[in-house]
Amino acid sequence: MNRLNRIFCIGETLIDFIPVQKETALENITGFERVAGGAPMNAAIAAAKYGARAAMLTKVANDHFGDYLISVLEENGVDTSYIVRSDEGETGLAFVSVDKSGERSFHFYRKNAADLLLSADEIQSEWFHKGDLLHFCSIDLVESPMKQAHIKVINDFREVGGIVSFDPNVRLPLWPDETSCRHTIRQFLPLADIVKVSLEELPFITNIDDEKEAIASLFAGNVKVVVLTKGGDGAAIYLKSGETYEDRGFKVAVSDTTGAGDAFIGGFLSELASYGAAKEDLCSLIREHHRGLLTFANASGALTASVKGAIHKAPGKQHVLNFISAGRRPGFNG
């Protein structure tokens, strides 16, 4: 691991309430388990568990849930020194229901969430350096001080030559309507070097049904790399220069897909950091290491989907490597 590369994750930290009962409508669930959540936080924890220097950029409420979130981050090796604690706002909550295939639906309580209140003037440009990686998602891009904080951090990364990663992670219940969600995602897409998108999200974001055309449309602005995740069918990397690399993934018994996509991108970015990724050689590095990047990221996501709930219960790096060594995979193309 190149100890100079750091992975900064900006955005929401919240509490997921995972149902005790599966295959039950949310209104009929009688018991929940409290776990730490939020896609950027999940990605930071996954990256840290795999040996990366991961740090969280957010604002956390001075309440008991906020204390819990900080403790979970620290227990998993994520740097919390950049987090602002505040009496303004409360910790966001998400109630989750899980169907028989492990897929989820959400109901959010985030109108006064503290993370949305992080402002641009609470971010210091000197925190970031060449070789650092930034990862962000779309939930905290609703109109708020946090949206402006994202813009500042992204601009700071462009100035120092850092690598920017964007996972739209579409959660429509948090948006006024589908149009505003799609518009904001498309506004931020060209600002990233790497875009990670799921097969289900692709037609929504692009408004294009043809998969190849939809992927091609994502190569706007600064985008050099598109990572398409396909659930149980693995993932593929597309480069702006035209190359495609595909890994068919791992077959596991799915318990809960919560955090699986975040574990995937956390694994992908931690491996990039371990190779000493730099903005100017990002594509050449991916050409050289595409097999290892996809294999590790797919294994990370698959193993996380095989356990219930919290990302911090997900496997460590050695567990992932052991899983890969066991050879439980249908094949690789590329």
C-alpha positions as CSV (number, residue, x, y, z in Angstrom):
1,M,0.0,0.0,0.0
2,N,1.3,3.4,-1.0
3,R,0.9,5.2,2.3
4,L,0.9,8.6,0.6
5,N,-2.4,8.0,-1.1
6,R,-5.4,8.9,1.0
7,I,-9.1,8.3,0.2
8,F,-11.4,11.0,1.3
9,C,-15.2,10.2,1.3
10,I,-17.6,13.1,1.6
11,G,-21.3,12.9,2.3
12,E,-23.9,11.4,4.5
13,T,-23.5,9.4,7.7
14,L,-26.7,8.0,9.1
15,I,-28.3,5.2,11.0
16,D,-29.8,2.3,9.1
17,F,-32.5,0.4,10.9
18,I,-32.3,-3.1,9.4
19,P,-35.4,-5.3,9.9
20,V,-35.3,-8.4,12.0
21,Q,-37.9,-9.9,9.7
22,K,-37.1,-10.4,6.0
23,E,-39.7,-10.6,3.2
24,T,-42.0,-8.3,5.2
25,A,-43.4,-4.9,4.2
26,L,-42.0,-2.0,6.1
27,E,-45.3,-1.2,7.8
28,N,-45.5,-4.8,9.2
29,I,-42.0,-5.0,10.6
30,T,-41.9,-5.1,14.4
31,G,-38.2,-5.1,15.1
32,F,-35.0,-3.4,13.7
33,E,-31.3,-3.6,14.3
34,R,-29.4,-0.3,14.5
35,V,-26.3,-0.1,12.3
36,A,-24.1,2.6,10.9
37,G,-24.8,3.6,7.3
38,G,-24.6,6.1,4.5
39,A,-22.9,5.2,1.2
40,P,-19.8,7.4,1.6
41,M,-19.3,6.2,5.2
42,N,-19.6,2.6,4.1
43,A,-17.1,3.1,1.3
44,A,-14.6,4.7,3.7
45,I,-15.0,1.8,6.2
46,A,-14.5,-0.7,3.5
47,A,-11.4,1.0,2.1
48,A,-9.9,1.3,5.6
49,K,-10.6,-2.3,6.4
50,Y,-8.6,-3.2,3.2
51,G,-5.6,-1.2,4.4
52,A,-6.1,2.2,2.8
53,R,-5.7,5.6,4.5
54,A,-9.4,6.6,4.5
55,A,-10.9,9.8,5.9
56,M,-14.5,11.0,6.3
57,L,-15.6,14.5,5.4
58,T,-19.0,15.3,6.9
59,K,-20.8,17.0,9.8
60,V,-22.1,14.8,12.6
61,A,-24.7,15.8,15.2
62,N,-23.9,16.0,18.9
63,D,-26.4,13.3,19.7
64,H,-26.1,9.7,20.8
65,F,-26.5,8.4,17.3
66,G,-23.7,10.8,16.2
67,D,-21.4,9.4,19.0
68,Y,-22.1,6.0,17.7
69,L,-21.3,6.9,14.1
70,I,-17.9,8.4,15.2
71,S,-17.1,5.3,17.3
72,V,-17.9,3.0,14.4
73,L,-15.6,5.0,12.0
74,E,-12.8,5.0,14.5
75,E,-13.1,1.3,15.4
76,N,-12.7,0.6,11.7
77,G,-9.7,2.7,11.1
78,V,-11.3,5.7,9.4
79,D,-9.7,9.1,10.1
80,T,-12.4,11.3,11.8
81,S,-10.2,14.3,12.4
82,Y,-11.9,16.2,9.5
83,I,-15.4,15.7,10.8
84,V,-17.3,18.7,12.2
85,R,-19.4,18.0,15.3
86,S,-22.4,20.3,15.7
87,D,-25.5,21.0,17.9
88,E,-27.2,22.1,14.7
89,G,-29.2,19.3,13.0
90,E,-29.8,15.7,14.0
91,T,-28.5,12.3,12.8
92,G,-30.4,11.1,9.8
93,L,-32.3,7.8,10.0
94,A,-33.1,5.2,7.3
95,F,-35.6,2.4,7.8
96,V,-35.0,-0.5,5.5
97,S,-37.1,-3.5,4.4
98,V,-35.5,-6.5,2.6
99,D,-37.3,-8.8,0.2
100,K,-36.6,-12.5,-0.3
101,S,-33.8,-11.8,-2.8
102,G,-32.0,-9.5,-0.4
103,E,-33.0,-6.3,-2.3
104,R,-34.0,-3.3,-0.2
105,S,-36.4,-0.4,0.0
106,F,-35.9,2.6,2.2
107,H,-37.9,5.2,4.2
108,F,-35.7,8.2,5.2
109,Y,-35.9,10.8,8.0
110,R,-33.3,13.4,6.9
111,K,-35.0,16.8,6.6
112,N,-32.8,18.1,9.5
113,A,-29.8,15.9,9.0
114,A,-26.5,17.4,10.3
115,D,-24.5,16.1,7.4
116,L,-26.5,18.4,5.0
117,L,-25.3,21.4,7.0
118,L,-21.5,21.0,6.3
119,S,-20.6,24.2,4.6
120,A,-17.8,25.1,2.0
121,D,-16.1,27.4,4.5
122,E,-15.6,24.4,6.9
123,I,-13.4,22.7,4.3
124,Q,-9.7,23.6,4.1
125,S,-8.0,23.3,0.7
126,E,-4.7,22.4,2.3
127,W,-6.0,19.1,3.5
128,F,-5.8,17.6,0.0
129,H,-2.7,16.6,-2.0
130,K,-1.7,15.2,-5.3
131,G,-2.3,11.4,-5.3
132,D,-5.3,11.6,-3.0
133,L,-8.6,10.1,-4.0
134,L,-12.1,11.7,-3.4
135,H,-15.3,9.6,-3.4
136,F,-18.8,11.1,-3.3
137,C,-22.4,10.0,-4.0
138,S,-25.6,11.8,-4.9
139,I,-27.7,11.8,-1.7
140,D,-26.0,14.9,-0.2
141,L,-26.2,16.8,-3.5
142,V,-29.7,18.0,-2.7
143,E,-29.9,21.8,-2.3
144,S,-28.0,22.4,0.9
145,P,-24.8,23.8,2.3
146,M,-23.3,20.3,1.8
147,K,-23.9,20.5,-2.0
148,Q,-21.7,23.6,-2.0
149,A,-19.1,21.8,0.2
150,H,-19.0,19.1,-2.5
151,I,-18.3,21.6,-5.2
152,K,-15.5,23.2,-3.2
153,V,-13.8,19.8,-2.4
154,I,-14.1,18.6,-6.0
155,N,-12.5,21.9,-7.2
156,D,-9.8,21.5,-4.6
157,F,-9.0,18.0,-5.9
158,R,-8.9,19.3,-9.5
159,E,-6.4,22.0,-8.4
160,V,-4.0,19.6,-6.7
161,G,-4.3,16.8,-9.2
162,G,-6.3,14.3,-7.1
163,I,-8.5,11.6,-8.5
164,V,-12.3,12.1,-8.2
165,S,-14.8,9.1,-8.0
166,F,-18.6,9.4,-8.2
167,D,-21.1,6.8,-7.4
168,P,-24.6,8.3,-8.1
169,N,-26.2,5.7,-5.8
170,V,-29.7,6.8,-6.7
171,R,-32.2,7.1,-3.8
172,L,-35.3,8.7,-5.3
173,P,-37.3,9.0,-2.0
174,L,-34.8,11.7,-1.0
175,W,-35.5,13.9,-4.0
176,P,-38.4,16.2,-4.8
177,D,-38.9,14.3,-8.1
178,E,-37.1,12.1,-10.6
179,T,-36.2,15.1,-12.8
180,S,-34.3,17.0,-10.1
181,C,-32.4,13.8,-9.1
182,R,-31.4,13.0,-12.7
183,H,-30.5,16.7,-13.5
184,T,-28.2,16.9,-10.4
185,I,-26.5,13.6,-11.1
186,R,-25.8,14.7,-14.7
187,Q,-24.5,18.0,-13.4
188,F,-21.9,16.3,-11.3
189,L,-21.0,13.4,-13.5
190,P,-18.5,15.4,-15.8
191,L,-16.6,16.5,-12.7
192,A,-15.4,13.0,-11.9
193,D,-12.6,10.9,-13.3
194,I,-14.2,7.6,-12.3
195,V,-18.0,7.0,-12.4
196,K,-19.3,3.8,-10.8
197,V,-22.9,3.0,-11.8
198,S,-25.2,0.0,-11.4
199,L,-26.9,-1.7,-14.3
200,E,-30.3,-0.7,-12.8
201,E,-29.3,3.0,-12.5
202,L,-27.8,3.3,-16.0
203,P,-31.0,3.9,-18.0
204,F,-32.4,6.2,-15.3
205,I,-29.4,8.4,-15.3
206,T,-28.8,8.6,-19.0
207,N,-32.4,8.3,-20.3
208,I,-31.0,5.8,-22.8
209,D,-32.2,2.2,-23.0
210,D,-29.3,0.8,-25.1
211,E,-26.6,-0.2,-22.7
212,K,-23.6,0.6,-25.0
213,E,-25.0,4.0,-25.9
214,A,-25.8,4.8,-22.3
215,I,-22.3,3.9,-21.2
216,A,-20.8,6.0,-24.0
217,S,-22.8,9.0,-22.9
218,L,-21.2,9.0,-19.5
219,F,-17.8,9.9,-21.0
220,A,-18.4,13.6,-20.7
221,G,-16.1,16.3,-19.2
222,N,-13.4,14.7,-17.0
223,V,-14.7,11.2,-17.0
224,K,-12.0,8.7,-18.1
225,V,-13.3,5.5,-16.4
226,V,-16.8,4.0,-16.0
227,V,-17.3,1.0,-13.7
228,L,-20.6,-0.8,-14.3
229,T,-21.7,-3.1,-11.6
230,K,-24.2,-6.0,-12.4
231,G,-25.0,-7.5,-9.1
232,G,-24.5,-11.2,-9.1
233,D,-23.2,-11.0,-12.7
234,G,-20.0,-9.1,-11.7
235,A,-18.8,-5.8,-13.1
236,A,-17.0,-4.2,-16.1
237,I,-14.6,-1.4,-16.6
238,Y,-14.9,0.9,-19.6
239,L,-12.1,3.3,-20.5
240,K,-12.7,6.5,-22.6
241,S,-10.1,5.2,-25.0
242,G,-12.4,2.3,-25.8
243,E,-11.1,-0.7,-23.9
244,T,-13.5,-2.9,-21.9
245,Y,-12.6,-5.3,-19.1
246,E,-15.2,-7.6,-17.5
247,D,-15.2,-9.8,-14.5
248,R,-18.2,-12.2,-14.0
249,G,-17.9,-12.0,-10.2
250,F,-18.7,-14.5,-7.5
251,K,-21.8,-16.5,-6.6
252,V,-22.8,-16.3,-3.0
253,A,-26.0,-16.8,-1.0
254,V,-27.3,-13.2,-0.7
255,S,-28.4,-12.3,2.8
256,D,-28.6,-8.5,2.5
257,T,-27.3,-6.2,-0.3
258,T,-27.0,-3.3,2.1
259,G,-23.5,-1.8,1.6
260,A,-22.5,-4.3,-1.1
261,G,-22.0,-1.6,-3.8
262,D,-20.2,0.6,-1.3
263,A,-17.9,-2.3,-0.4
264,F,-17.3,-2.8,-4.1
265,I,-16.2,0.7,-4.7
266,G,-14.3,0.8,-1.4
267,G,-12.4,-2.3,-2.5
268,F,-11.8,-0.8,-6.0
269,L,-10.4,2.5,-4.6
270,S,-8.3,0.9,-2.0
271,E,-6.6,-1.3,-4.6
272,L,-6.1,1.8,-6.8
273,A,-4.4,3.5,-3.8
274,S,-2.3,0.5,-3.2
275,Y,-0.9,0.8,-6.8
276,G,0.0,4.4,-6.2
277,A,-2.6,5.8,-8.6
278,A,-2.0,9.3,-10.0
279,K,-4.4,11.3,-12.1
280,E,-2.1,11.4,-15.1
281,D,-1.6,7.6,-15.2
282,L,-5.0,6.5,-14.1
283,C,-6.0,4.8,-17.4
284,S,-2.6,3.1,-17.9
285,L,-2.7,1.8,-14.4
286,I,-6.2,0.3,-14.9
287,R,-5.0,-1.3,-18.2
288,E,-2.2,-3.0,-16.2
289,H,-4.2,-3.9,-13.1
290,H,-7.8,-4.3,-14.4
291,R,-7.9,-8.0,-13.4
292,G,-6.9,-7.4,-9.8
293,L,-9.1,-4.4,-9.4
294,L,-12.2,-6.1,-10.6
295,T,-11.5,-9.4,-8.9
296,F,-11.0,-7.7,-5.5
297,A,-13.9,-5.3,-5.8
298,N,-16.3,-8.1,-6.9
299,A,-15.2,-10.3,-4.1
300,S,-15.6,-7.5,-1.6
301,G,-19.1,-6.7,-2.8
302,A,-20.1,-10.4,-2.9
303,L,-18.9,-11.1,0.6
304,T,-20.6,-8.1,2.0
305,A,-23.9,-9.2,0.4
306,S,-23.6,-12.5,2.1
307,V,-23.8,-11.0,5.6
308,K,-26.6,-9.1,7.2
309,G,-26.7,-5.4,7.5
310,A,-23.8,-3.3,8.7
311,I,-20.8,-2.6,6.6
312,H,-18.5,-2.8,9.6
313,K,-19.4,-6.5,9.8
314,A,-18.0,-7.0,6.3
315,P,-14.9,-9.0,5.8
316,G,-11.3,-7.7,6.1
317,K,-8.8,-7.9,3.3
318,Q,-7.4,-11.3,4.2
319,H,-10.8,-12.8,4.2
320,V,-11.4,-11.4,0.7
321,L,-8.0,-12.7,-0.5
322,N,-8.8,-16.1,0.9
323,F,-12.2,-16.1,-0.8
324,I,-10.5,-15.2,-4.1
325,S,-7.9,-17.9,-3.6
326,A,-10.7,-20.5,-3.1
327,G,-11.5,-19.9,-6.8
328,R,-15.3,-19.6,-6.4
329,R,-15.8,-17.8,-9.6
330,P,-17.5,-18.4,-13.0
331,G,-14.8,-16.7,-15.1
332,F,-13.1,-13.5,-16.3
333,N,-13.1,-11.7,-19.7
334,G,-10.8,-9.0,-20.7
